[in-house]
Amino acid sequence: MTQQVATMSALLAEDGTRLTKRIDMEHRLEEFYRKLFSSRKDVPLLRDEREEEEVPDVLQSEVRHAICNSKNDKAPVPDGITNEMIKAGGYPPWKALATLFTECIGRKDIPDQWKKSSTITILKKGDREDLKNYRPIALLPAICKIFTKVLMNRIVKQLDSQQPREQAGFRSGYSTLDHLQTFNQLLERCRKYTVPACLIFVDFEKAFDSIEINAVTNALIRQNVPKKYVRVPHRINNSCITSIRLFYNNIDIPISRGVRQGDTISPKLFTAALEDVFRNFDWSGRGVKIDGERLHHLRFANDIVLIAHDACTATKMLKELNESSESVGLRINRAKMKAMLVNCAEK
């Protein structure tokens, strides 16, 4: 974040005022991220009544696989330990980390050092002085990221088995390009056979940073992830602290919601929680029929396309999605929401 933000000459306040003094910019940065990372919804945590199954100890081969498939660090990490160092260590680190990771899973807890991160921001597009246009990326300890990669490799099949065909994001064997092809075929058939369709394109505002961690944990329970694995992601993402640097001062921000962008397991956790949202809907009679089956929505990770025969039905679907997603902390970005009418009388 030092490079991206320290070069800024100004930041916009919440009311649009342009701030140019260093102290004002630092206060604005702290205000913005404290608000972003603060919990806004009280999501009750489910009681996991399942019996706790024994899970195998972490093998050295699992650690080696996770290390070898980790990219070399391009940015400074909080504890100074890089993936390059761990890779160069060879066999001794694999053995030690396998023992440590087994203990973490058994205790369903992690070292306090893993809860601390540094945050950098990447400009997506738009005004450079508006913090809303930046994506915060957490720089996590390398050992923590190796652990979450091992954990993800253990639960990925179970999580993927719970995802419907409508979700193409962050899944092995699926591609958003396939969804784009499906979308194009839908438009072609609607136009060819004069079939009315209303499409609403939905984007969630700061989706990864806004999802309540209790909602993620509840989704893992409902999707039958082994009990010993459920609490670990909860501990990793709950009650964390991230350090954000502007100019020369580090600003510590507590984190009480969201999954950490920059962690390999976070996309899987988010899509699991999003699937839990969609299970509240009965849209079996909605959508447009293609080859005898109804297509009522497509998911491109956290971007959604709602599909209906008319604007009225599409609006009802949008309202249901908005209410259900808000209950887990997500908020639809109305500024980016778009609609497309095909052969519809509505304007």
C-alpha positions as CSV (number, residue, x, y, z in Angstrom):
1,M,0.0,0.0,0.0
2,T,3.0,2.3,0.5
3,Q,3.5,2.7,-3.2
4,Q,-0.1,3.0,-4.3
5,V,-1.4,5.3,-1.6
6,A,1.6,7.4,-0.6
7,T,1.8,8.9,-4.0
8,M,-1.8,10.3,-3.7
9,S,-2.0,14.0,-3.4
10,A,-5.6,13.9,-2.1
11,L,-8.4,11.7,-0.9
12,L,-12.2,12.3,-1.0
13,A,-14.0,12.5,2.2
14,E,-17.4,10.7,2.6
15,D,-19.2,13.9,1.7
16,G,-17.1,14.4,-1.4
17,T,-14.8,17.0,0.1
18,R,-11.2,16.9,-1.3
19,L,-8.7,16.3,1.5
20,T,-5.1,17.3,0.9
21,K,-3.5,17.5,4.4
22,R,-1.6,14.4,5.5
23,I,-3.4,14.1,8.8
24,D,-6.8,14.5,7.2
25,M,-6.0,11.8,4.6
26,E,-4.8,9.4,7.3
27,H,-8.0,10.0,9.3
28,R,-10.1,9.4,6.2
29,L,-8.2,6.2,5.4
30,E,-8.7,4.9,8.9
31,E,-12.4,5.9,8.9
32,F,-13.1,4.2,5.6
33,Y,-11.5,0.8,6.4
34,R,-12.8,0.7,10.0
35,K,-16.3,1.1,8.5
36,L,-15.6,-1.5,5.8
37,F,-14.2,-4.2,8.1
38,S,-16.7,-3.6,10.9
39,S,-19.5,-6.2,11.3
40,R,-23.0,-4.8,10.4
41,K,-25.2,-7.8,10.7
42,D,-25.8,-10.0,13.7
43,V,-25.7,-13.4,12.0
44,P,-26.4,-16.1,14.7
45,L,-23.8,-18.9,14.6
46,L,-25.3,-22.4,14.1
47,R,-24.8,-25.0,16.7
48,D,-23.0,-27.8,15.0
49,E,-24.7,-30.9,16.4
50,R,-22.7,-33.4,14.2
51,E,-20.4,-35.9,15.7
52,E,-16.8,-34.9,15.4
53,E,-15.0,-37.2,13.0
54,E,-11.4,-38.0,13.2
55,V,-9.4,-36.5,10.4
56,P,-5.9,-37.7,9.3
57,D,-2.8,-35.9,10.3
58,V,-1.3,-33.5,7.8
59,L,1.2,-35.3,5.7
60,Q,4.6,-33.9,4.6
61,S,3.5,-34.6,1.0
62,E,0.5,-32.2,1.5
63,V,2.8,-29.5,2.8
64,R,5.3,-30.0,0.0
65,H,2.5,-29.9,-2.6
66,A,1.2,-26.6,-1.1
67,I,4.6,-25.1,-1.0
68,C,5.6,-26.1,-4.5
69,N,2.3,-24.7,-5.8
70,S,2.7,-21.3,-4.0
71,K,3.9,-18.3,-6.0
72,N,7.0,-16.5,-5.0
73,D,6.3,-13.4,-3.0
74,K,6.2,-10.1,-5.0
75,A,5.5,-7.9,-2.0
76,P,7.0,-7.8,1.5
77,V,5.2,-10.1,4.0
78,P,4.6,-9.2,7.7
79,D,7.0,-11.6,9.3
80,G,9.7,-11.4,6.7
81,I,9.5,-15.1,5.9
82,T,9.0,-15.6,2.2
83,N,7.9,-18.5,0.1
84,E,11.3,-18.6,-1.5
85,M,12.9,-19.2,2.0
86,I,10.5,-22.0,2.7
87,K,11.1,-23.6,-0.7
88,A,14.8,-23.4,-0.2
89,G,14.5,-25.2,3.2
90,G,13.6,-28.5,1.7
91,Y,12.6,-31.5,3.9
92,P,13.0,-30.0,7.5
93,P,10.4,-27.3,7.0
94,W,7.9,-29.8,5.5
95,K,8.1,-32.1,8.6
96,A,7.9,-29.2,11.1
97,L,5.0,-27.6,9.2
98,A,3.1,-30.9,8.9
99,T,3.3,-31.2,12.7
100,L,2.2,-27.6,13.3
101,F,-0.7,-27.8,10.8
102,T,-1.9,-31.1,12.4
103,E,-1.9,-29.3,15.8
104,C,-3.8,-26.3,14.4
105,I,-6.6,-28.6,13.0
106,G,-6.8,-30.6,16.2
107,R,-7.1,-27.5,18.4
108,K,-9.3,-25.7,15.8
109,D,-7.2,-22.6,16.3
110,I,-4.2,-20.8,14.8
111,P,-1.2,-18.8,16.2
112,D,-2.0,-15.2,16.9
113,Q,0.7,-14.1,14.5
114,W,-1.4,-15.5,11.6
115,K,-4.2,-13.1,12.5
116,K,-2.0,-10.1,11.6
117,S,-1.6,-8.9,8.1
118,S,-0.5,-5.9,6.0
119,T,-2.9,-4.5,3.4
120,I,-2.1,-3.0,0.1
121,T,-4.7,-1.5,-2.3
122,I,-5.0,-2.0,-6.0
123,L,-6.9,0.6,-8.1
124,K,-9.6,-1.1,-10.1
125,K,-10.8,1.8,-12.2
126,G,-12.2,5.3,-11.7
127,D,-11.2,8.2,-9.5
128,R,-7.8,7.6,-7.9
129,E,-8.8,9.8,-4.9
130,D,-11.9,7.7,-4.1
131,L,-11.0,4.8,-1.7
132,K,-14.1,2.9,-3.0
133,N,-12.3,2.3,-6.2
134,Y,-9.5,0.3,-4.6
135,R,-9.4,-3.4,-3.9
136,P,-7.7,-4.2,-0.5
137,I,-5.3,-7.2,-0.7
138,A,-4.1,-8.7,2.5
139,L,-0.4,-9.6,2.7
140,L,-0.5,-12.7,5.0
141,P,2.3,-14.6,6.6
142,A,3.6,-17.2,4.1
143,I,3.2,-20.1,6.6
144,C,-0.5,-19.1,7.1
145,K,-1.1,-19.2,3.4
146,I,0.5,-22.6,3.1
147,F,-1.7,-23.8,5.9
148,T,-4.9,-22.5,4.3
149,K,-3.8,-24.1,1.0
150,V,-3.5,-27.4,2.7
151,L,-6.9,-26.9,4.3
152,M,-8.5,-25.9,1.0
153,N,-7.1,-29.0,-0.7
154,R,-8.8,-31.1,1.9
155,I,-12.3,-29.5,1.6
156,V,-12.4,-28.4,-2.0
157,K,-14.1,-31.5,-3.3
158,Q,-16.8,-31.3,-0.7
159,L,-17.4,-27.6,-1.4
160,D,-17.4,-28.0,-5.2
161,S,-19.9,-30.9,-4.9
162,Q,-22.3,-28.4,-3.2
163,Q,-22.1,-25.9,-6.0
164,P,-24.8,-25.9,-8.7
165,R,-24.0,-25.7,-12.4
166,E,-25.1,-22.0,-12.3
167,Q,-21.8,-21.2,-10.5
168,A,-18.8,-21.1,-12.8
169,G,-16.4,-19.0,-10.7
170,F,-13.5,-20.4,-8.8
171,R,-14.3,-24.0,-9.8
172,S,-12.0,-26.6,-11.4
173,G,-13.5,-27.9,-14.6
174,Y,-15.7,-24.8,-15.0
175,S,-15.1,-21.6,-16.9
176,T,-16.9,-18.3,-17.0
177,L,-16.3,-18.5,-20.7
178,D,-18.8,-21.3,-20.8
179,H,-21.4,-19.1,-19.1
180,L,-20.7,-16.4,-21.6
181,Q,-21.4,-18.9,-24.4
182,T,-24.6,-19.9,-22.6
183,F,-25.6,-16.3,-22.3
184,N,-25.0,-15.6,-26.0
185,Q,-27.0,-18.7,-27.0
186,L,-29.8,-17.5,-24.7
187,L,-29.9,-14.1,-26.5
188,E,-29.8,-15.8,-29.9
189,R,-32.7,-18.1,-29.2
190,C,-34.8,-15.4,-27.6
191,R,-34.3,-13.2,-30.7
192,K,-34.8,-16.0,-33.2
193,Y,-38.0,-17.4,-31.6
194,T,-39.3,-14.0,-30.3
195,V,-39.1,-15.2,-26.7
196,P,-39.4,-12.3,-24.1
197,A,-36.6,-12.1,-21.5
198,C,-35.5,-9.7,-18.9
199,L,-31.9,-9.9,-17.7
200,I,-30.6,-8.1,-14.6
201,F,-26.8,-7.8,-14.0
202,V,-26.0,-7.7,-10.3
203,D,-22.7,-6.8,-8.7
204,F,-22.0,-6.9,-4.9
205,E,-20.2,-3.9,-3.4
206,K,-17.0,-5.0,-1.7
207,A,-18.3,-8.6,-1.7
208,F,-15.3,-10.4,-0.1
209,D,-14.8,-7.7,2.5
210,S,-18.5,-7.5,3.4
211,I,-19.6,-11.1,4.0
212,E,-20.2,-11.9,7.6
213,I,-17.8,-14.6,8.8
214,N,-20.6,-16.3,10.8
215,A,-22.5,-16.7,7.5
216,V,-19.5,-18.4,6.0
217,T,-19.2,-20.8,9.0
218,N,-22.9,-21.6,8.8
219,A,-22.5,-22.4,5.1
220,L,-19.7,-24.8,5.8
221,I,-21.8,-26.6,8.4
222,R,-24.8,-26.8,6.1
223,Q,-22.7,-28.1,3.3
224,N,-21.3,-30.9,5.5
225,V,-17.7,-29.8,5.7
226,P,-16.1,-32.0,8.4
227,K,-16.6,-30.5,11.8
228,K,-12.9,-30.2,12.6
229,Y,-12.3,-28.1,9.5
230,V,-15.2,-25.7,10.0
231,R,-13.9,-23.7,12.9
232,V,-10.4,-23.1,11.5
233,P,-11.5,-20.7,8.7
234,H,-13.7,-19.0,11.3
235,R,-10.7,-18.4,13.5
236,I,-8.5,-17.3,10.6
237,N,-10.9,-14.6,9.5
238,N,-12.4,-13.5,12.8
239,S,-11.0,-10.8,15.2
240,C,-8.0,-10.1,12.9
241,I,-5.9,-7.0,12.6
242,T,-4.5,-5.5,9.4
243,S,-1.9,-2.7,9.1
244,I,-2.4,-0.1,6.4
245,R,0.3,2.4,5.7
246,L,-0.2,5.9,4.3
247,F,2.9,8.1,4.1
248,Y,5.0,7.0,7.1
249,N,2.5,5.8,9.6
250,N,1.1,2.4,10.0
251,I,-2.7,2.4,10.9
252,D,-4.0,-0.8,12.6
253,I,-7.5,-1.7,11.6
254,P,-9.5,-4.4,13.4
255,I,-11.4,-6.8,11.1
256,S,-14.6,-8.4,12.2
257,R,-16.2,-9.4,8.9
258,G,-15.2,-10.5,5.4
259,V,-12.8,-13.1,4.0
260,R,-9.2,-12.0,3.4
261,Q,-8.4,-11.2,-0.2
262,G,-5.0,-12.6,-0.9
263,D,-5.7,-15.9,0.8
264,T,-6.2,-18.9,-1.5
265,I,-9.1,-20.3,0.5
266,S,-11.1,-17.1,0.5
267,P,-12.8,-17.5,-2.9
268,K,-14.1,-21.0,-1.9
269,L,-15.4,-19.6,1.4
270,F,-17.2,-16.8,-0.3
271,T,-18.9,-19.0,-3.0
272,A,-20.0,-21.4,-0.2
273,A,-21.7,-18.5,1.6
274,L,-23.2,-17.2,-1.6
275,E,-24.6,-20.7,-2.4
276,D,-26.2,-20.6,1.1
277,V,-28.0,-17.4,0.1
278,F,-29.4,-18.9,-3.1
279,R,-30.7,-21.9,-1.3
280,N,-33.4,-19.7,0.2
281,F,-35.1,-19.2,-3.2
282,D,-37.6,-21.4,-5.0
283,W,-37.1,-20.2,-8.6
284,S,-38.0,-23.5,-10.2
285,G,-40.9,-22.0,-12.1
286,R,-39.0,-18.9,-13.2
287,G,-36.5,-18.2,-15.8
288,V,-36.4,-18.9,-19.6
289,K,-36.8,-22.5,-20.8
290,I,-33.9,-23.7,-22.9
291,D,-33.9,-27.3,-24.3
292,G,-36.6,-28.2,-21.8
293,E,-34.8,-26.8,-18.7
294,R,-35.3,-23.4,-17.0
295,L,-32.4,-21.0,-16.8
296,H,-33.1,-18.5,-14.1
297,H,-29.6,-17.2,-13.2
298,L,-25.9,-17.5,-13.9
299,R,-23.2,-16.9,-11.4
300,F,-19.8,-15.5,-12.4
301,A,-18.2,-15.9,-8.9
302,N,-19.7,-12.9,-7.2
303,D,-21.3,-11.4,-10.3
304,I,-24.9,-12.5,-11.0
305,V,-27.2,-12.5,-14.0
306,L,-30.9,-12.9,-13.2
307,I,-33.0,-14.2,-16.0
308,A,-36.8,-14.0,-16.2
309,H,-39.5,-13.7,-18.9
310,D,-40.7,-10.3,-17.8
311,A,-39.5,-7.3,-15.8
312,C,-42.0,-7.9,-13.0
313,T,-40.7,-11.4,-12.3
314,A,-37.1,-10.2,-12.6
315,T,-37.8,-7.4,-10.1
316,K,-39.2,-9.9,-7.6
317,M,-36.2,-12.1,-8.0
318,L,-33.9,-9.1,-7.5
319,K,-35.8,-8.1,-4.3
320,E,-35.5,-11.6,-2.9
321,L,-31.8,-11.7,-3.7
322,N,-31.3,-8.3,-2.1
323,E,-33.1,-9.2,1.1
324,S,-31.3,-12.6,1.5
325,S,-27.9,-11.2,0.7
326,E,-28.3,-8.3,3.0
327,S,-28.9,-10.7,5.9
328,V,-25.4,-12.1,5.5
329,G,-23.7,-8.7,5.0
330,L,-23.7,-8.4,1.3
331,R,-25.0,-5.2,-0.4
332,I,-25.9,-4.9,-4.1
333,N,-24.0,-2.1,-5.9
334,R,-26.9,-0.2,-7.4
335,A,-24.6,2.1,-9.4
336,K,-23.2,-0.9,-11.3
337,M,-26.5,-2.8,-11.7
338,K,-27.8,-3.0,-15.3
339,A,-30.8,-4.5,-17.1
340,M,-31.5,-5.8,-20.6
341,L,-34.9,-6.3,-22.1
342,V,-35.3,-8.7,-25.1
343,N,-38.6,-8.8,-26.9
344,C,-40.3,-7.2,-23.8
345,A,-43.1,-4.7,-23.9
346,E,-41.8,-3.0,-20.7
347,K,-39.5,0.0,-20.9
